[in-house]
Amino acid sequence: MKIEISDLKIADPTGFQISTELEKISVGISEDDEARRYPPRPEFNGLRVKSTTSDYIFLVDKGYKRLIPNGETYNNLFKDWNGVKLFELSILPTARNISENAILARSLGYAEVYLIEQGMKRNVVSPAAMDKYYFDGRKVFNVPKILIDSINTGPNLQ
């Protein structure tokens, strides 16, 4: 359910009417409410999914659908556009979008690969996890260790 308020009028006790223009206020279900209504579905982790009625593609991560915001971000992460599944998206709760321009990175001389997004690094724990998420190892940026070390650590991708 979504409620939008585009114009708010407030009565002044002096009899004048005060009009306050608002761009938009949206009231909806919070992520916590949605998680209670639709529990996470971790059995679908790693899938890239879309509905039959939209071109938007989501990554299933920790059992939640996360919007991949654009083609550039998609191309930064994944091998190609094959394997995106048509899916009943309503069974998955929604989490924050994948950050625009998210990347895969590793410290120079180290094997660990990280998904860098939402201000954090998330370790892709194994080659099997890289495959599960369809991440492209050829797109991993090699960066100085100090850069990786300076990014907050988020949950692993398994």
WOWO-V648728 format. One line per field, one symbol per residue. phi: phi as a letter, one per 30 degrees, with the letter a starting at -180 (. if undefined). A space follows every 50 residues. Layout:
BEGIN
phi = ???
END
This chain:
BEGIN
phi = .bccccbcccdcddjdccccdbdacccbddeddddddbdebddcejdcba cdcbcdcccdbhicdbdddadddeddccdacdidcdbddddcdcbedddd iebcbbdeicddcbdcahibcbdddaeddededidcddcddcbeeedddd ceccddcc
END
